[in-house]
Amino acid sequence: MARMTETENILRDYTANPELLNTGSLTPLTFKVPLEYGGMRLDQALARLLPEYSRSRLQEWVTQGQVTLNGAPATIKQKVWGGEAIVLVPQSDPADQPYLAEDIPLDIVYEDDSILIINKPVGLVVHPGSGNWEGTLLNALLHHAPHLAEVPRAGIVHRLDKDTSGLLVVAKTIIAQTDLVRQLQARTVSREYLALVHGEVVRAGRVDAPIDRHPSQRTKMAVVEGGKPAVTHYAIVESFPGCTLLRCKLETGRTHQIRVHMASIRHPLVGDHIYIKGAQKCPPQMRDTLGAFPRQALHAERLGLEHPETGEWMEWQVDMPADMQKLLSDIRAI
């Protein structure tokens, strides 16, 4: 009988004792490190051995314990010298899987055969993505109306940030989705938000400044020369010492648009810990109240559009959520 190789011995051990490795739905990959890879970091060697996978995905598998080196759990930065036995169990990426329907309550403001108007609560992610593959509005929509699995993005045509509340339209058919996307592109959909901002705004105004990814902090957006056109109109609803309640109306719908635009004119949203730079000036008695608010004080209050089937202009309005109402009540009481 031919002598069993070291790699085969290791794979045999894992087959007999699967608890040694987090097994997934895909077949384990086994190989030896080529001698010419000697001196490389493990993740560099894996990237060469498995070019069909991204470096970040390979690193994630190492971190998750899906990779062993000579039978021991591997680390990303450890060196290889050639000849080591590697066993890797690839894991399916959630982004490659069908989205699941989940029984998540929806606050439905209006519904017919073509559209669905949702009052999104604070904390609900709209679309699955990195770190949020379940528990999203999309998962809830698939449970509420299973046929939405046949509509791209389950009919979602625009989004609200996780910690922004308020009105959002969903298309229930491909025809309605196409029409709503055209309305958004033509800037005929009316979207108005209530935003509590730092500082005392003295007059209504307009911010016309292009937005794109922050040049160095890729999880943030920023006003960037050459970015996508973005226009926000704002008007004063109520003034307080050290902060102002504004009504913001969007012409465009860029990611984080109101948050970025208000920060760009030195009136960042209360509670927006991503776009606030440094301490904000406000009366001492206001400091604790404003500083304790845990999320951006932003609510999509009004939504107006042409019905994609009838052409009728329709509008909806919803009250601010309880946390924002309490914040304003506390400010008024100071």
C-alpha positions, 0 to 999 in steps of 0.5 A: 500500500502506498504511504499516506501523505501528511495532507491525506493524514490530516484530511482523514483526521478531520473526516473522522473528527469533524469538530476539529474544523468548522465544516461548511456546505462546500468540500474541503480543499487540501494542498501543500504549500509550494517551496517557492512560496517560502517566507510568504504570509499565509494569506498571501500564499492562499491568494496565490493558491486560490485566485478565484477567491478575494483576499478579504474572503480568504482572510475571513475564513482564516479568522473564522477557523476554516483554515488549518496549517499542519493540523493547527488553527492558522492565523493570517500573518503567520509565515509559511516556508513550503511543504506545509499541509493546508486544509481549507473549508470554504464557506458560502457567502451570504451575498450568494444565497437567496434572501430568506422571508422572515416574519418581521412586523411592518408598519404599513401606511398604505397598500394596493396591488402596485405599491406599498408605503412603509413607516420604517422604524429606527434600527431596521436595515432596509437591504441585506449587506455586510453584517446584516444578512437577516432581519432587514426590511427586504426579509420582512417584505418577502414574508409579507408578499412572497411574490416580491421574490420575483421583483428585483430587490423585492421592490425596494427603490430607495432606502433610509439609513438604519437609524433614520425613521419614516416613509419609504415606498416599495414597488409590488410589480416590475412595472411599478418599480420601473415607473418609480425609478423613473420618477426618482430619476426625474426628481418628481418624487417629493421627500421631506424630512424633519431634522434636528441640527446643532446650531441656530439656523437663522434662515431657510436655505439650499445646499447644492454640493456633490456627494461621493465616497469619502476619499480616505474613509470609505464607509463615509460619504463626503462633499467631493468635487466631481461627485454626484450632484446633490441638492437639499432644501431646508426651512426652519420649523422651530428654533431653540438655543443651540439647535434648530428643527428643520424641514429638509426637502430632497431634490436628489437622493444620495447616500447620507445626503441630509447628514452630509449636507448639514454637516458641510454647512456646520449644522450636523444632525444631533446624534450623528456621531459619524459626521459630527466633528468635535464638540458642538457649541450649545448652552450648558443646560442643553449639552447633556440632553443633546449629547445623550440622543443615541442616533441621528435625529432624522425622520422621513415625515412626508412622501409624495409621488404619482401612482405608477398605475393610475397616475394619481398624485398621492401623499402620506405623512407620519408622525415622528417616532417616540424617541424624537418626540421626547427629545423635542419635549425635553428641549422645550422644557429646558 
